[in-house]
Amino acid sequence: MAKAPRDQWKSKIGFILAASGSAIGLGNIVFFSANAYRFGAGAFYIPYLVALVLLGIPVMMMELGLGHRAQRGFPEAMYQSAGVKGEWVGWFGLLNASVITMYYITILGWVLGMLIGAFGSLWQPMAVAAFGIEKGVLSNSMAHFFDMISRGDTIAYVLIVWILNVSAVWWGTKSIERWVKVCVPLMWLFMFILILRGITLPNGTQGLLLLFTPNFEVMKDPEVWQGAFSQIFFTLSLGFGIMATYASYLPKKSDQPTNALTISFLNCSFEYAAGIAIFSLLFCFAIVPRASTLSMTFFVIPEGIGAFPVGAQLFGVLFFALLLMAGITSSVSLIEAVGAGIIDKFGFSRRKTLLVISIIGAAGSCCFAIPTVIDPVLRSNGTLGLSLLDLFDHWAFSYGLLTCGFLECIFIGWVLGAHKLRASLNEHSRIRIGPIWDWMIKIVIPLVILLVLGNSLRQEFRNGLYGSALETGRLVNLHVLVLALYLAFTIGGAFVLTGAGVYHRRRKRRAAILLDEENR
């Protein structure tokens, strides 16, 4: 039986929109702005640019080149490059991405709930009561958010987002292209509308001044640099296996270095645009130097929009619609990366694979949306679902992505040989990559990642295991349980899938030998 031809993008613009849509997500709109707030506004831009050049673009080239060279999903591409140990890295990366996908879609479910609220109830002058806390104690947006996540209907929002995601990947690159050709241009349009509104507000230009005025003293703090390098990995969708998967659907003569620069430029341009919009919108309403991503998304920015003299409802709807579209273009790529890895390795059909992924993934997302209140006075996260999300995010985001990137560089740089992948990248490229790229992949980037991870672990040992200070009610050791589950799912699961891959290859070899003997 002839092997079915591999799925391919219909056009280069379709690939660029899909890849940049994957990179452009909640991280660009909110996480970047939250980090900029946290690390001194303009002081964050210089470390960010250094991280982009030193780590982001070289690793983007590596992942695109890896997938394009193999014409397979992430685990199979890593197997072709570095054998069984490389395959384990591929599965670890996809399983870590699966954890992120589950809670990311939960957040998108909450965004959908806030979008619905933005049509009316979110902007009502009297806030609803949440967790039994007296009306008016919490801000409107905070009360609305915590009231929403403590109700069972929040799970319905999560399931709706899963349905949207599965429909977008159901027909592979064809349906993904259709989705991104609508969503990505709309995202840019909505962002420019928010920028225009922000800079025309009283003191809106003062927000821009803050954003583009670096405080060089702040840059002495190692945490600023750690935040910048972590941000680059997340915002460019590196360490997920996404870029390798998307590049595997390109024709053989594609120019990957140019693609890497184009995707990075579009992503960072959108990120800077988001920074302009958020800082100009909030400067005269709410400056919160230590705002987290979730608080920026659901509390700080809505409060700033709610303070508009006119048009709060319109711009609130635009903001949450922008978040939802940007988030889904990213979550679609996460699901496609996981699905392609399984399909390419085991030969399962797309439909069956997606059904299994969506059932398991939706169940996981619903766990992160469990509305049970375990912290009624809101000392930390309030509900069990949000506490689980916080804990899993810490390990999957702060450690998992960078660990996968580190192992990728080691295996590509030293086992395959960075010079071999560079030769493949240069074969059809208008931009020649020099030998310095080899040393970036082999030594510089792994050392930078080790420094970031080492500093994180040092903080972990100094301050105690993450989550030990969270208010979790009777679930005293929830943080320990979450770490054990995360390690079992990612590291243990990678061993199981690698073993299954070895068994599958042996069966294929035996079948091929038997067929050859019969033909003789």
C-alpha positions as CSV (number, residue, x, y, z in Angstrom):
1,M,0.0,0.0,0.0
2,A,1.5,3.3,-1.1
3,K,2.2,5.9,1.6
4,A,-0.1,8.9,1.6
5,P,1.7,12.1,0.6
6,R,2.7,14.4,3.5
7,D,0.5,17.4,4.2
8,Q,1.9,20.7,2.9
9,W,1.2,24.3,3.2
10,K,-0.6,25.8,0.2
11,S,1.5,28.9,0.2
12,K,4.4,30.5,1.9
13,I,2.2,33.2,3.3
14,G,0.0,30.6,4.9
15,F,3.0,29.1,6.7
16,I,4.3,32.5,7.8
17,L,0.9,33.4,9.2
18,A,0.5,30.1,10.9
19,A,4.0,30.2,12.4
20,S,3.8,33.8,13.5
21,G,0.2,33.2,14.7
22,S,1.7,30.4,16.9
23,A,4.3,32.7,18.2
24,I,1.8,35.6,18.7
25,G,-0.4,34.7,21.6
26,L,-1.2,35.7,25.2
27,G,2.5,35.9,25.8
28,N,2.9,38.8,23.4
29,I,-0.1,40.8,24.5
30,V,0.0,40.3,28.2
31,F,3.0,38.3,29.4
32,F,5.5,40.7,27.7
33,S,3.7,43.8,29.1
34,A,3.5,42.1,32.6
35,N,7.3,41.4,32.5
36,A,8.0,44.9,31.3
37,Y,6.0,46.3,34.2
38,R,7.7,43.9,36.6
39,F,11.2,44.6,35.4
40,G,11.2,48.4,35.0
41,A,9.5,49.0,31.7
42,G,12.1,50.2,29.2
43,A,14.8,48.4,31.2
44,F,13.4,45.1,30.0
45,Y,13.7,45.9,26.3
46,I,17.5,45.7,26.1
47,P,17.8,42.3,27.8
48,Y,14.9,41.2,25.6
49,L,16.7,42.2,22.4
50,V,19.9,40.6,23.6
51,A,18.0,37.4,24.3
52,L,16.4,37.5,20.8
53,V,19.7,37.7,19.0
54,L,21.7,35.4,21.3
55,L,19.1,32.7,21.8
56,G,15.8,33.3,20.0
57,I,16.8,33.5,16.4
58,P,19.5,30.8,16.4
59,V,17.2,28.3,18.1
60,M,14.3,29.2,15.8
61,M,16.6,28.4,12.8
62,M,17.6,25.2,14.5
63,E,14.0,24.0,15.0
64,L,12.9,25.0,11.6
65,G,15.9,23.3,10.0
66,L,15.3,20.2,12.1
67,G,11.7,19.7,11.0
68,H,12.3,20.7,7.4
69,R,15.3,18.3,7.1
70,A,13.4,15.3,8.5
71,Q,10.0,16.1,7.0
72,R,8.5,14.6,10.2
73,G,7.1,15.7,13.6
74,F,9.3,16.6,16.5
75,P,10.0,13.1,18.1
76,E,10.7,11.4,14.7
77,A,12.9,14.4,13.6
78,M,14.9,14.1,16.8
79,Y,15.2,10.3,16.3
80,Q,16.6,10.8,12.8
81,S,19.1,13.3,14.1
82,A,20.2,11.8,17.4
83,G,18.8,8.3,17.7
84,V,16.6,6.9,20.5
85,K,17.9,9.4,23.1
86,G,17.0,12.2,20.8
87,E,13.5,10.7,20.4
88,W,13.1,10.8,24.1
89,V,13.8,14.5,24.1
90,G,11.2,14.9,21.4
91,W,8.5,13.1,23.4
92,F,9.5,15.0,26.6
93,G,9.1,18.3,24.7
94,L,5.6,17.3,23.3
95,L,4.4,16.0,26.7
96,N,5.6,19.3,28.4
97,A,3.8,21.1,25.6
98,S,0.7,19.0,26.3
99,V,0.6,20.2,29.9
100,I,0.9,23.8,28.7
101,T,-1.8,23.3,26.1
102,M,-4.2,22.0,28.8
103,Y,-3.9,25.0,31.1
104,Y,-3.5,27.5,28.2
105,I,-6.9,26.4,26.8
106,T,-8.4,26.8,30.3
107,I,-7.1,30.4,30.4
108,L,-8.7,30.9,27.0
109,G,-11.9,29.5,28.4
110,W,-11.8,32.3,31.0
111,V,-11.0,34.8,28.3
112,L,-14.2,33.7,26.5
113,G,-16.1,34.1,29.7
114,M,-14.7,37.6,30.2
115,L,-15.5,38.4,26.5
116,I,-19.1,37.4,27.1
117,G,-19.1,39.6,30.3
118,A,-17.6,42.5,28.4
119,F,-20.9,42.8,26.5
120,G,-22.5,44.1,29.7
121,S,-22.1,42.7,33.2
122,L,-18.3,43.3,33.4
123,W,-18.8,47.1,33.3
124,Q,-21.7,47.4,35.8
125,P,-20.9,49.9,38.5
126,M,-21.7,47.5,41.4
127,A,-19.4,44.5,41.3
128,V,-20.9,41.1,41.9
129,A,-20.0,39.2,45.1
130,A,-17.3,36.5,44.8
131,F,-16.5,33.8,47.3
132,G,-18.9,35.5,49.7
133,I,-16.7,38.6,49.9
134,E,-18.8,41.7,50.4
135,K,-19.7,43.6,47.3
136,G,-17.4,46.5,46.5
137,V,-14.4,45.1,48.4
138,L,-13.0,43.6,45.1
139,S,-12.7,45.6,41.9
140,N,-15.4,45.0,39.3
141,S,-13.1,42.9,37.0
142,M,-11.6,40.9,39.9
143,A,-15.0,40.1,41.4
144,H,-16.4,39.2,38.0
145,F,-13.4,36.9,37.3
146,F,-13.4,35.0,40.6
147,D,-17.2,34.7,40.5
148,M,-16.9,33.2,37.0
149,I,-14.2,30.6,37.9
150,S,-16.1,29.5,41.0
151,R,-19.1,28.5,38.9
152,G,-19.6,25.3,36.9
153,D,-20.3,27.1,33.6
154,T,-16.6,28.0,33.4
155,I,-16.1,24.4,32.3
156,A,-18.5,25.0,29.4
157,Y,-16.3,27.9,28.2
158,V,-13.3,25.6,28.3
159,L,-15.0,22.9,26.2
160,I,-16.1,25.5,23.6
161,V,-12.5,26.6,23.1
162,W,-11.5,22.9,22.7
163,I,-14.1,22.5,20.0
164,L,-12.8,25.6,18.2
165,N,-9.3,24.3,18.4
166,V,-10.1,20.8,17.1
167,S,-12.2,22.2,14.2
168,A,-9.1,24.4,13.2
169,V,-6.8,21.3,13.0
170,W,-9.3,18.7,11.7
171,W,-8.1,19.0,8.1
172,G,-4.5,19.7,8.8
173,T,-2.7,22.6,7.1
174,K,-5.7,23.3,5.0
175,S,-8.0,24.2,7.9
176,I,-5.1,25.8,9.9
177,E,-4.4,28.2,7.0
178,R,-8.0,29.1,6.7
179,W,-8.1,30.0,10.4
180,V,-4.9,32.1,10.5
181,K,-5.7,34.0,7.3
182,V,-8.7,35.4,9.1
183,C,-7.4,35.7,12.7
184,V,-3.9,37.0,12.2
185,P,-4.8,40.1,10.1
186,L,-7.7,40.8,12.6
187,M,-5.3,40.6,15.5
188,W,-3.1,43.3,13.9
189,L,-6.2,45.5,13.2
190,F,-7.6,45.2,16.7
191,M,-4.1,46.0,18.1
192,F,-3.8,49.1,16.1
193,I,-7.2,50.3,17.2
194,L,-6.2,49.8,20.8
195,I,-2.9,51.7,20.2
196,L,-4.8,54.6,18.6
197,R,-7.1,54.7,21.6
198,G,-4.3,54.5,24.1
199,I,-2.1,57.3,22.7
200,T,-5.1,59.6,22.4
201,L,-6.0,59.3,26.1
202,P,-4.8,62.0,28.6
203,N,-1.2,61.1,29.5
204,G,-1.2,58.2,27.1
205,T,2.1,59.4,25.6
206,Q,3.6,59.4,29.1
207,G,3.1,55.7,29.1
208,L,5.2,55.5,26.0
209,L,7.9,57.6,27.6
210,L,8.0,55.1,30.5
211,L,8.1,52.2,28.1
212,F,11.0,53.5,26.1
213,T,13.1,55.0,28.9
214,P,15.4,52.3,30.2
215,N,16.6,52.3,33.8
216,F,20.1,50.9,33.5
217,E,20.3,50.3,37.3
218,V,17.5,47.8,37.0
219,M,19.4,45.8,34.4
220,K,22.0,44.8,37.1
221,D,19.3,42.5,38.5
222,P,19.9,38.9,37.2
223,E,16.1,38.3,37.5
224,V,15.6,40.9,34.6
225,W,17.8,38.8,32.3
226,Q,16.3,35.6,33.4
227,G,12.8,37.0,32.6
228,A,14.0,38.1,29.2
229,F,15.4,34.7,28.2
230,S,12.4,32.9,29.5
231,Q,10.1,35.3,27.6
232,I,12.0,34.7,24.3
233,F,11.6,31.0,24.5
234,F,7.9,31.2,25.3
235,T,7.0,34.0,22.9
236,L,8.7,32.4,19.9
237,S,7.1,29.0,20.6
238,L,10.5,27.4,21.1
239,G,10.9,24.1,23.0
240,F,7.4,23.0,22.1
241,G,8.2,21.1,18.9
242,I,5.8,23.5,17.0
243,M,8.3,25.1,14.7
244,A,9.8,21.7,13.7
245,T,6.3,20.4,12.9
246,Y,5.2,23.4,10.9
247,A,8.5,23.4,8.9
248,S,8.0,19.7,8.1
249,Y,5.1,20.7,6.0
250,L,7.2,23.0,3.7
251,P,8.6,22.0,0.3
252,K,12.2,20.8,0.2
253,K,13.7,24.0,-1.3
254,S,12.3,26.3,1.4
255,D,14.6,29.0,2.9
256,Q,14.5,28.4,6.6
257,P,16.9,31.1,7.8
258,T,14.8,33.8,6.1
259,N,11.7,32.2,7.5
260,A,13.2,32.3,11.0
261,L,14.0,36.0,10.7
262,T,10.5,36.8,9.3
263,I,8.7,35.0,12.0
264,S,10.9,36.5,14.7
265,F,10.4,40.0,13.3
266,L,6.6,39.7,13.0
267,N,6.4,38.3,16.5
268,C,8.6,40.9,18.2
269,S,6.8,43.7,16.2
270,F,3.5,42.6,17.5
271,E,5.0,42.3,21.0
272,Y,6.3,45.9,20.9
273,A,2.9,47.0,19.5
274,A,1.2,45.3,22.4
275,G,3.6,47.1,24.8
276,I,2.7,50.4,23.3
277,A,-1.0,49.7,23.6
278,I,-0.9,48.3,27.2
279,F,1.3,51.0,28.6
280,S,-0.6,53.9,26.9
281,L,-3.9,52.4,28.0
282,L,-2.9,51.9,31.6
283,F,-0.5,54.7,32.4
284,C,-3.1,57.2,33.8
285,F,-5.3,54.4,35.3
286,A,-3.3,51.7,37.0
287,I,0.5,51.3,37.3
288,V,1.2,47.9,38.9
289,P,5.0,47.2,38.8
290,R,4.6,43.6,40.1
291,A,1.5,42.6,38.1
292,S,1.4,39.0,37.0
293,T,0.2,37.7,33.7
294,L,-3.2,36.7,35.0
295,S,-3.8,39.8,37.0
296,M,-2.8,42.0,34.0
297,T,-5.2,40.0,31.8
298,F,-8.2,39.8,34.0
299,F,-7.9,42.7,36.5
300,V,-5.5,45.5,35.6
301,I,-6.2,46.0,31.9
302,P,-10.0,45.6,32.3
303,E,-9.9,48.2,35.1
304,G,-8.0,50.5,32.9
305,I,-10.4,50.1,30.0
306,G,-13.4,50.4,32.4
307,A,-12.1,53.9,33.4
308,F,-12.3,55.2,29.8
309,P,-14.5,58.3,29.6
310,V,-16.3,56.8,26.6
311,G,-16.4,53.5,24.7
312,A,-15.3,51.2,27.6
313,Q,-17.6,48.4,26.4
314,L,-16.4,48.5,22.8
315,F,-12.7,48.5,23.7
316,G,-13.3,45.8,26.3
317,V,-14.9,43.6,23.7
318,L,-12.0,44.3,21.3
319,F,-9.4,43.5,23.9
320,F,-10.9,40.1,24.9
321,A,-11.7,39.2,21.3
322,L,-8.0,40.0,20.4
323,L,-6.8,37.8,23.3
324,L,-9.1,34.9,22.3
325,M,-8.0,35.0,18.6
326,A,-4.3,35.3,19.5
327,G,-4.6,32.5,22.1
328,I,-6.3,30.1,19.7
329,T,-3.7,30.6,16.9
330,S,-1.2,29.5,19.5
331,S,-3.2,26.6,21.0
332,V,-4.0,25.3,17.5
333,S,-0.2,25.0,16.8
334,L,0.3,23.2,20.2
335,I,-2.3,20.6,19.3
336,E,-1.0,20.1,15.8
337,A,2.6,19.6,17.1
338,V,1.4,16.8,19.5
339,G,-0.9,15.2,16.9
340,A,1.8,15.3,14.1
341,G,4.3,13.6,16.5
342,I,2.0,10.7,17.2
343,I,0.8,10.4,13.6
344,D,4.3,10.4,12.1
345,K,5.7,7.9,14.7
346,F,2.9,5.4,14.8
347,G,1.0,5.9,11.6
348,F,-2.4,6.5,13.2
349,S,-5.1,8.4,11.3
350,R,-5.5,12.1,11.9
351,R,-9.1,12.0,13.0
352,K,-8.6,9.2,15.5
353,T,-5.5,10.9,16.9
354,L,-7.2,14.2,17.3
355,L,-10.2,12.6,19.0
356,V,-8.0,10.9,21.6
357,I,-5.9,14.1,22.1
358,S,-9.0,16.3,22.5
359,I,-10.7,13.9,25.0
360,I,-7.5,13.6,27.2
361,G,-6.7,17.3,26.7
362,A,-10.2,18.5,27.5
363,A,-10.3,16.4,30.6
364,G,-7.0,18.0,31.7
365,S,-8.2,21.5,30.9
366,C,-11.4,20.9,33.0
367,C,-9.2,19.9,36.0
368,F,-7.6,23.3,35.7
369,A,-11.1,24.8,35.7
370,I,-12.3,23.0,38.8
371,P,-14.5,25.6,40.5
372,T,-14.1,24.3,44.1
373,V,-13.2,27.2,46.4
374,I,-10.2,26.3,48.7
375,D,-9.1,29.8,49.6
376,P,-12.3,31.8,50.4
377,V,-10.4,34.9,51.5
378,L,-8.2,35.1,48.4
379,R,-4.8,34.9,50.0
380,S,-3.5,33.3,46.8
381,N,-5.5,31.6,44.0
382,G,-9.0,31.0,45.4
383,T,-10.1,27.8,43.6
384,L,-8.6,24.4,43.3
385,G,-8.4,24.7,39.5
386,L,-6.5,28.0,39.5
387,S,-4.1,26.6,42.1
388,L,-3.4,23.5,40.0
389,L,-2.8,25.8,37.0
390,D,-0.4,28.0,38.9
391,L,1.6,25.0,40.1
392,F,1.8,23.1,36.8
393,D,2.7,26.3,35.0
394,H,5.6,26.9,37.2
395,W,7.2,23.5,36.3
396,A,6.2,23.3,32.6
397,F,7.0,26.9,31.7
398,S,9.9,27.9,34.0
399,Y,11.7,24.5,33.7
400,G,10.2,22.3,31.0
401,L,10.6,24.6,28.0
402,L,14.2,25.6,28.8
403,T,15.2,22.0,29.6
404,C,13.9,20.9,26.2
405,G,15.7,23.7,24.5
406,F,18.9,22.8,26.3
407,L,18.7,19.1,25.3
408,E,17.8,20.0,21.7
409,C,21.0,22.1,21.5
410,I,23.2,19.4,23.0
411,F,21.9,16.6,20.8
412,I,21.8,18.7,17.6
413,G,25.1,20.4,18.3
414,W,27.1,17.4,19.5
415,V,25.4,14.2,18.2
416,L,24.1,15.2,14.8
417,G,26.7,17.9,14.5
418,A,25.6,21.5,14.2
419,H,27.7,21.9,11.0
420,K,25.5,19.3,9.3
421,L,22.3,21.1,10.1
422,R,23.9,24.4,9.1
423,A,24.8,22.9,5.7
424,S,21.2,21.9,5.3
425,L,20.0,25.3,6.2
426,N,22.4,27.0,3.8
427,E,21.5,24.8,0.9
428,H,18.5,26.9,-0.2
429,S,19.0,30.1,1.8
430,R,19.6,33.6,0.6
431,I,21.3,34.3,4.0
432,R,24.5,32.3,4.6
433,I,24.9,31.1,8.2
434,G,28.5,31.1,9.3
435,P,30.4,28.7,11.6
436,I,29.7,30.9,14.6
437,W,26.2,29.5,14.6
438,D,27.6,26.0,15.3
439,W,29.3,27.3,18.5
440,M,26.2,29.2,19.5
441,I,24.2,25.9,19.4
442,K,26.9,23.8,20.9
443,I,28.2,26.0,23.7
444,V,26.8,29.5,24.1
445,I,23.1,28.8,24.2
446,P,23.4,25.7,26.4
447,L,25.5,27.7,28.9
448,V,23.0,30.6,28.9
449,I,20.1,28.2,29.5
450,L,22.0,26.4,32.3
451,L,22.7,29.8,34.0
452,V,19.0,30.6,33.9
453,L,17.9,27.2,35.1
454,G,20.6,27.2,37.8
455,N,19.4,30.5,39.1
456,S,15.8,29.2,39.2
457,L,16.9,26.2,41.1
458,R,18.9,28.3,43.5
459,Q,15.8,30.4,44.2
460,E,13.8,27.1,44.7
461,F,16.2,25.8,47.3
462,R,16.5,29.2,49.0
463,N,12.7,29.9,49.2
464,G,11.3,26.4,49.5
465,L,9.6,24.3,46.9
466,Y,7.3,26.4,44.8
467,G,3.7,26.3,46.1
468,S,4.5,25.6,49.7
469,A,3.2,29.1,50.6
470,L,0.0,28.9,48.6
471,E,-3.3,28.7,50.5
472,T,-4.7,25.3,49.5
473,G,-7.1,24.5,52.4
474,R,-7.0,20.9,53.5
475,L,-4.8,20.0,50.5
476,V,-1.6,20.7,52.5
477,N,0.9,18.9,50.2
478,L,-0.7,19.8,46.8
479,H,2.5,21.4,45.6
480,V,4.4,18.1,46.1
481,L,1.7,16.0,44.4
482,V,1.7,18.4,41.4
483,L,5.4,18.1,41.0
484,A,5.2,14.3,41.2
485,L,2.4,14.2,38.6
486,Y,4.3,16.6,36.3
487,L,7.5,14.5,36.4
488,A,5.6,11.2,35.9
489,F,3.6,12.6,32.9
490,T,6.6,14.3,31.1
491,I,9.7,12.2,32.0
492,G,7.9,8.9,32.6
493,G,5.6,9.4,29.7
494,A,8.6,10.1,27.4
495,F,10.2,6.8,28.4
496,V,6.9,4.9,27.7
497,L,6.4,6.6,24.3
498,T,10.1,6.1,23.3
499,G,9.8,2.4,24.2
500,A,6.6,2.2,22.2
501,G,8.5,3.8,19.3
502,V,11.3,1.2,19.5
503,Y,8.8,-1.6,19.6
504,H,7.0,-0.1,16.6
505,R,10.2,0.1,14.5
506,R,11.1,-3.5,15.3
507,R,7.7,-4.7,14.2
508,K,8.0,-2.7,10.9
509,R,11.4,-4.2,10.3
510,R,10.2,-7.8,10.9
511,A,7.2,-7.2,8.6
512,A,9.5,-5.8,5.9
513,I,11.8,-8.9,6.3
514,L,8.9,-11.3,6.0
515,L,7.5,-9.5,3.0
516,D,11.0,-9.6,1.3
517,E,11.2,-13.3,2.0
518,E,7.8,-13.9,0.5
519,N,8.7,-11.9,-2.6
520,R,11.8,-14.1,-3.1
